[in-house]
Amino acid sequence: MKQSLTKFILAIITQDPGLVAGGGAPVFIARDRNEQDRIALYLARVTEGVVHDLENGVYVLVKH
C-alpha cells in the first residue's frame, strides 16, 4: 500500500517574523503588504499551491 502526503504547508509569508516560529516550512519575510502579496502570488504560481490569509499578517501557502 503506497501512502503519500496530499495536503501540506509549502511556505509562510509574513511581514513580522515574530508571528511565526518553528515548523518545517520556509518563511519568507516581506518589507510591506505589496511585496507580501507579490511573493505569495509568485510562489503559488510556481508550486501550484493555494494562498490562505490568516488575517493576522501571515499568509500560508498550502498544497491541497
Secondary structure as the mmCIF struct_conf table of DSSP 4:
data_model
#
loop_
_struct_conf.conf_type_id
_struct_conf.id
_struct_conf.beg_label_comp_id
_struct_conf.beg_label_asym_id
_struct_conf.beg_label_seq_id
_struct_conf.end_label_comp_id
_struct_conf.end_label_asym_id
_struct_conf.end_label_seq_id
BEND BEND1 LYS A 7 LYS A 7
STRN STRN1 PHE A 8 THR A 14
BEND BEND2 GLN A 15 GLN A 15
HELX_RH_3T_P HELX_RH_3T_P1 PRO A 17 LEU A 19
BEND BEND3 GLY A 22 ALA A 25
STRN STRN2 VAL A 27 ILE A 29
BEND BEND4 ARG A 31 ASP A 32
HELX_RH_AL_P HELX_RH_AL_P1 ARG A 33 THR A 47
TURN_TY1_P TURN_TY1_P1 GLU A 48 GLU A 48
STRN STRN3 VAL A 50 ASP A 53
BEND BEND5 GLU A 55 GLY A 57
STRN STRN4 VAL A 58 LYS A 63
#
